[in-house]
Amino acid sequence: MEALRQDDPRRFGRFTALARFDEGASAVRYVARDIASGESALITAARPELAAVPVFSRRFQAEARTAERLAGGWVTPPLDTGDPVETPADGAEPLWTAAGYVPALPLAEAIGIAGPLPERALRILGAGIAEILSRVHAAGSVLQGLAPGTVLLAADGPRLTAFGPLGAAASAEAGPGGQLSVRLGYLTPEQIEGKEVSAASDLFVLGLLLAYAATGTTPFTEGPAEEATRRIAEDEPELDAVPEELRELIANCLAKDPDQRPTAGTVAAELALEGAAGLARGGWLPEPLAAAVADQEARVLALEVPEEGDAEAAEAGQADTPAAAPEDARPEDPRTLREPEGARTAPEPEDARPLPAPPVDAPAPSGNADTGNGDIGEDRGTTRFLNTGPRPPQNDRPTTQLALPHELTAPAPAPHPVQPAAPLALPAAPVTPQQPGHTHGGPAPYPAAALPAGPAGPAGPGQGPMVSLPLPPAPAPAPDPAASRRTLLTIAAAAVGGLIVGGGSVAALGSGDTARATDDKPAPKPRRTLPGQAPEPRWIYAHPASEASPLTTALWQDKLLVVTSESQASAVDLRTGKRLWQRADGAKGQAALAAGAELVFVASPTEFLWLSPKNGKVVHRVRYTEAFDDLPGLTVGRLAGSSGPVIWFTGSHTVTVKAPKPKKGKKKGKDKEVVEAYFFAYDIVQRKELWRTPVPAGRAPGTPAYRVVAERSADVLVRQDAVSLTAAEVKKAKGKGSVRSFDQKTGKLLWTRQYGAASPEAATSGDEDGTLYAAVGQDLQAFEADTTKPLWRVEGSAGSVFGTPLIAGPLIHTTERSRLVGAVERESGRLVWRRSTEVPGTGPAPSLTLSGSEKTLIAADAVQVTAFSAADGERLWKFQDIGSADPKGETVSASYRALAFGETVVVQRDRSFYAFPVA
């Protein structure tokens, strides 16, 4: 972190810049503060010369949108975004994004302060990054955002700050004709061979980062820099210094064959089965790093917001030529790499002799494309903050350009030609070798073979084999909203280095037309593209953007997906994904049920409807004013449950209770409006009421919300949602929840009981044998329903609570707010297995769904869907729809839902539905 330079912007929207945090090839990050709220932020501001390139601006915003959709856990939620601009150099506001400031150190800086990380810290670091990658890969996307400078170490765990190739670029520069040349810092064997990048490519880079964090060097450093690509493609990594317990896993990540690398979920589970957050509880950073993070936080808090006049003067001075600085304030010569005070300078080995200097016409590196000391291009007069620890250790071979630490401990050799890292754009002229840059010090980017402009040009001195780059394809037409949601930011590689960016278009964003629904073709055969990645959907259905968002969804007879909204009910063919009909009568209806084999039952706010499954035509309708004419103004609540043809629901209406006749000489009192509530049973096949029972009215407007937690031969057990309890009921309960038993035939209330210390909000479920399972504190307990006798208890994870369990034969599948999913024996409470969905952060426990065969367990929450083997908890695949890649696209925050039938599970997120094959 260092003081602001004279040409740095002072304002970013509502934020005032206080200091430079660090800088990369494409952007500079600032610590800033909202003066009004006192909120601190980390601003990522694009370099003006790059922001002026339209393709960079669009890509920058797209990566910011990816960060927004991945927010939570190890991705700090964005706070604000600057408006895109065409020409920032003309005085317009720069292109920027703001995220909450979290005290943290870049990985490269941390290694420089304390050396390689211990095993536990490595596990937490790797598991945290793998959890993020797992979420990205679940969406069918590739991150390409890993580098030592994009990973931060905070007090509670790692943070990722880049979400695409721009954020992790080793160098980036604008070219003629609106081209953008971006060079990646880390290459993979498949990129060197010119193959398409995939989720496995992220795992290779993760292996490089973990090896670097474990040793202080990258595992392909031995040998001349110009042979780096050959070593990456052919040589085995040097991992002798990696802790033995992690060596095999990292070696697997660095496998040459992408198919032999583990999935991100596998890596996360092997490093920290309880999840990175669980393993990091109680602290995880070595003492020097914890002290450095605390020191950084203290220094940020101590930064003062400049007075308005000072800020205006600083902004006015940005256009002026900086005055000469005092001698002691001038930066070091960028060609001289510093040595820690008191360090002993070893004699320069024979292999450290300078190599020939680059050609005089070699282009100057742009951005931060320097040797990693962070001083290139620093203005005179800039005051630097004091470093908080010792310099990084000297690399074994000072001449290598593959794993330069943040600052070497010996004088740097003279510049020498090194092939550039793989470009992501086709240059307009032959590539001239130049010194590769990288972000925040740490391991330097791996150079690839030099790429000529055409197939016929000879290789220059020290350059690699000749490689021809294909021209970028013509820009594709704009996708429809549904297709853009399915784009998912998949980045494909074209020749060495992958993505081709130029001419104002991004060429290889994944097709949005994968597995679209067809009307006349059978569902495609399921295909697994990558281990751990969700199988290809049988079909994808997008609810029209012109219509209201779905309210409820349900499956009818394993034939229809029935969707209700504010405007209508509609049906989708479960075989093809094609919408068959829509009916306005079903507007605001509740989930559809099978009324016999021929009709679809929907409960609207004013009537019961029976619809034809073929065309949605109303076959029968029963208005509440007619069916319950003795309850004028009846309001029907949500359905509490159903069993065969019987549904249970609550309803209420308001009656006027007249004031009693006053005594002589007294005034008549006021009449009172009183809410009367009932619990109903109704047969939807015979279309008649079975019984009703008076129950206490709920919180205003009065209809209590019930949920049937168990159906037995003689009674049904019901819980009332805590949000519908009146204040008097809450006080009477004294912090405990209760279960009511109603007779199946008459509806008579049989008893009301409490179970241990289970609260009104506690998740509860029961079985046909008379056992209730309730969350009590952070544990799950089983009780005899009729006697409230405790049977067994399963201990939960610290600081978490259980969600509603799912009963399946001899097992109970459990779910916790800590994102742990498991299986417990019903009889004994013995834990069979427990696994993490690897979703960071907090929130409601995932909801559980079993496939038709009960072999696959689906856990769905607000972040992703995770499929497990129900028998042993093996994680099968994950899925995440991160929404539109368009920077101006709609952000979707709705939770996922899963509905299973046969060998298919339908995953819904807001308007999007995906039909995945399952066992």
PEFEN-V358638 format. One line per field, one symbol per residue. burial: + if it has 24 or more other C-alpha atoms within 12 Angstrom, else -. Layout:
burial->???
This chain:
burial->++++++++++++++++++++++++++++++++++-----+++++++++++++++++++++++++++++++++++++++++++++++-+----+++++++++++++++++++++++++++++++++++++++++++++++++++++++++++++++++++++++++++++++++++--++++++++++++++++++++++++++++++++++++++++++++++++++++++++---+++-+++--+++++++++++++--++++++++++++++++++++---+++-++++++++++-++--+-+--------++---------------+----++++------------+------------++++++++++++++++++++---++++++++++++++++++++++++++-+++++++++++++--++++++++++++++++++++++++--------++++-++++-+--------+++++++++++++++++++++++++++++++++++++-----+------++++++++++++++-----+++++++++++++++++--++++++++++++++++++++++++++++---+++++++++++++++--+++-+++-+---+-----++++++++++-++++++++++--------------------+++++++++++-+-+++++-+++++-++++++++++++--++++++++-+++--+---+--+++++++++--+++--++++++++++++++++--+++++++++++++++++-+-++++++++--+++++++++--+++++++++++++++++-+++-++++++++++-++++++++--++++++++++++++++++-+++++++++++++++-+-++-++++++++++++++++++++++++++
